[in-house]
Amino acid sequence: MKKWVLGLLLMLMTASAFAQGGSRGRVSGKVIDADDKLPVMEATVQVLSLPDSTMVTGQSTNLDGRFSIHVRPGNYVLRVSFIGYTSVEKKISITNAKPNLNVGTVEMSIDAVMLDAATVVAQAPEVTAKADTLIYNTSAYRVPEGSALEELVKKLPGAEVDESGKITINGKEITKIMIDGKEFFADDPNIAMKNLPVNIIDKIQAYDKQSDMARVTGIEDGEEETVLDLTVKPGMNHGFFGNVDGAYGTEDRYSGKLLANYFRDKNQFTVIGSANNVNDNSFPGGGGFRRQENGLTAIKMAGANFATENEKFKSEGSVNFNYKDADQISKQSSETFVSTENSSFKNAMDHSRNKTTNLTADAFMEWRPDTMTTLIFRPRIRYGKTDNANSQNSYTFNQDPGYSTDELFSTDDLSSLVPEDQIVNKVMRESLKKGDDLTLTGMMIFNHRLNNEGRNITFRGRYNYTNSSSEQFSLSTTEYFQQTPEELKETLNRYIDTPTKSSEYNVRFTYSEPIFKGGFLQFSYNFQYSRSTTDNTTFDMPDDWTIDGDKTGGTFNSDLSKSATYNYYNHQAEITFRWIREKMRFNVGMSFQPQRSTLSYTQGEYQVDTVRNVFNFTPTLDFRYRFSKTSQLRIRYRGRTSQPNMIDLLPITDDTDPLNVTKGNPGLKPTFTNNLRMEYNTFNTETQRGMFSFFNFQNTMNSISNRRTYNEETGGYTTMPENINGNWNIFGIVGGNIALKNKKYTINTFTRANYQNMVSYISNNADLYAADKNTTKRLSLGERLRGTYRNDWWEVSLNGSLDYTHSRNSYQEQNNMDTYQFSYGASTNVRLPWNMTISTDISQNSRRGYTDASMNRDELIWNAQIAQDFLKGNAATVSVQFYDILKNQSNISRTISAAMRQDTEYNAIYSYCMVHFIYRLNLFGGKQGGQGGPGFHGGHGPGPRGPRRF
């Protein structure tokens, strides 16, 4: 009955829409900014009658800058207007013979009178802002010759690149790189960061990209992602260009890259290949702040990316192969809080060799058969293979041993350094894990607009299938120093085989209805079904067994083997209100989610079939106000309910690892997370001064924390999940860009603050009491400041940073800390008349306030590069690069949580020298052909000549 009523309702609305369209024609087109070619959203499009210019009809452009207006046959004037731009008018004619008119692309130029005819001579601004988009001009940043995109991004105000290569802009993680609005290797930004040369890029835009669903419906769904959109330099999108890049150096360091591109209007094709064992290190001499390296890594990758587009259809896709071999040696010392007076101390030496292979292919297709219909399809296939070996030796103490990890492991008689009554255990462990997985995913969206006032229907379908297998081989020997003689030593040799299959289906229907001018209601229903099966088979292997892949001779362990089948059903009904004005957007909504889960679980003699029914709700709010084209405020709130893992709810014990025993907790409650974000940015085009800010508050009610009960005799833990309250944090960033009067001097400031209230359970008792809660309050303050002088041939920067951490522990006051990390230095980039470039940077990095004296140290780091361009059009470059010339850089990191602190030092090669060669081939159309190409070094040499208008 419900399906019949819904079908009848949709048919009636469709028939009504066609009836309204009767004998009328239609005028359509797209409105873009004449400077950066971005769509102009919410521009006013009016159809005016002749000769009196009275308004006949009109509408605002959508998120893509498109419009489609129904109008009766006749002669009219089409007027397009938007604040800050000069209005555009053109005469149009609609006839019965040709009722549909596409005026194509309408370009709007900035109103020079409104902006007081602001001009910039010779020097481009470092960053400008337009609505919620930050635009960085690459010609305003000098980087060493031959640098890849990552070196430039590290210089951008508000940008950070951490040890793992994760990129953040103003605190938001970058999940995708785009080129001229088209996706580049889907969701792997590191491919672009490590391989794209800086000197092909004109501008970098940072903004929140809507999901496909939000883009076609106009309703925010909370699935947006922050992207970097690269604009290729003018003239370089009409032909072939490429780079061959090779280097070899001391310490057997090597690096090689190949990049080939063919761009023609809206068509792109790219082939990339690279191999290196320098952890994709950036070029020396760039200044700024270099990230630490965890281990020695060799990487080999190859891939191809394409994008094509016409008026009705566009498609994008990529294929990417990646092989990574990471050899990591680490020394660790940690303290885990187990009571108000006592802690458990651990020192470990760890060596891992992790090899991963991935092959990924994905595509994106969007078809617009007419202005009212959109069809999107995203298929993806991924195959992965892992081969991870690990060896770890560790000591656990009930008091601080007072010796470094090196000193403890260099002695043959540990009791000569530490009294035996303070030694809890010694563990020697080897493991090998092999796995492979195949994942297939697909997503399709169909959207049809029933009229031009905002009425539309949308269908989205998703599918995901994963087939994975995992094999684990492990040997461990544990010596207990506080146990009885019969329990002094324990040896465990195990082989575990775990195949897993999972599938997921997701269907969503959405209907949007205009209720007044600029006001819309959206109704949606989503159904999700997922199923996963896991069969974990454990074998106890003989004493003389070795880790060599041999699986024979084991004894099946029925107590530790387990299997699970999980089914999940989720219904989601959602209502959203959207209100749009010329300067304002407001979305508010609520979703309701009844869920049903079933679990069939077997472990040894324990077997259970359980069913859980829960009800979740999610409120959302999104408010944007645009004060001007370059100034905007945005406030977002999202609440989210999440349920505990069903296996965590089972009253079972898993003692596969005797030192890490886990128990279920049937009393777990669902958690609710509140997240509030606020962003504000402004930019003055005349003075080239701007400010951006970002604030985020998050708290979790009934957060799930692991209560760990410590066994003083074995040094092991029994872990059980428990709900806990009090976890919250607030994070803020304020950044500024100031150009002094003649625009050659700029000052960048980047300030961040983070306050975390972290609560966890700590207990060495069998029972749990309120006193077992430990609260760690941590305040982190950071400031980065850079001043730069720049002219046509020389750039010099002074930079400094200060990071302060104030940490207070409610359990053990002796672990309170006030630590400082500060750095100051300079970098310069000089381009000499004979096509030679010299780049160098030097910085003093210091740490203070750590209880471990080895952490309080000073490191003077100096890097340099000299490069010479030659051949016609400077098509080739040879350079000599020097890394960490003074050999001072170390690799020590510290992590702090409510339950523990840990210091880790990794192996790395920082100091070496490399000889680098780059050859560029550029074949552009028209007068811009030839090797080297015009402006190819624009990012490193002089800025644009003559006046430039913004």
Secondary structure as UniProt FT lines:
FT   HELIX           2..21
FT   TURN            22..23
FT   STRAND          25..33
FT   TURN            34..36
FT   TURN            41..42
FT   STRAND          44..49
FT   TURN            50..52
FT   STRAND          55..60
FT   TURN            63..64
FT   STRAND          66..71
FT   STRAND          74..81
FT   TURN            83..84
FT   STRAND          88..94
FT   STRAND          100..108
FT   TURN            112..117
FT   STRAND          119..121
FT   STRAND          127..130
FT   TURN            131..132
FT   STRAND          133..137
FT   HELIX           138..140
FT   TURN            145..146
FT   HELIX           149..153
FT   TURN            154..155
FT   TURN            157..158
FT   STRAND          159..161
FT   TURN            163..164
FT   STRAND          167..169
FT   TURN            170..171
FT   STRAND          172..179
FT   TURN            180..181
FT   STRAND          182..183
FT   TURN            186..187
FT   HELIX           189..195
FT   HELIX           198..200
FT   STRAND          201..209
FT   HELIX           212..217
FT   STRAND          225..232
FT   TURN            234..237
FT   STRAND          238..249
FT   HELIX           250..252
FT   STRAND          254..264
FT   TURN            265..266
FT   STRAND          267..276
FT   TURN            279..280
FT   TURN            284..285
FT   STRAND          296..309
FT   STRAND          313..337
FT   STRAND          343..370
FT   TURN            371..372
FT   STRAND          373..397
FT   HELIX           405..409
FT   HELIX           414..416
FT   HELIX           420..422
FT   STRAND          423..449
FT   TURN            452..453
FT   STRAND          456..480
FT   HELIX           485..487
FT   STRAND          489..516
FT   TURN            517..518
FT   STRAND          519..540
FT   TURN            543..544
FT   TURN            552..553
FT   STRAND          555..556
FT   TURN            558..560
FT   STRAND          562..580
FT   STRAND          584..603
FT   TURN            604..605
FT   STRAND          606..628
FT   TURN            629..630
FT   STRAND          631..642
FT   HELIX           646..649
FT   STRAND          653..657
FT   TURN            658..659
FT   STRAND          660..663
FT   TURN            666..667
FT   STRAND          671..684
FT   TURN            685..688
FT   STRAND          689..701
FT   STRAND          703..710
FT   TURN            712..714
FT   STRAND          717..724
FT   STRAND          727..739
FT   TURN            741..742
FT   STRAND          745..763
FT   HELIX           770..772
FT   STRAND          773..790
FT   STRAND          794..809
FT   HELIX           813..815
FT   STRAND          817..832
FT   TURN            833..835
FT   STRAND          836..848
FT   HELIX           853..855
FT   STRAND          858..870
FT   HELIX           872..874
FT   STRAND          876..883
FT   TURN            885..886
FT   STRAND          892..896
FT   STRAND          900..906
FT   STRAND          912..924
FT   HELIX           926..928
FT   TURN            934..940
FT   STRAND          947..949
//
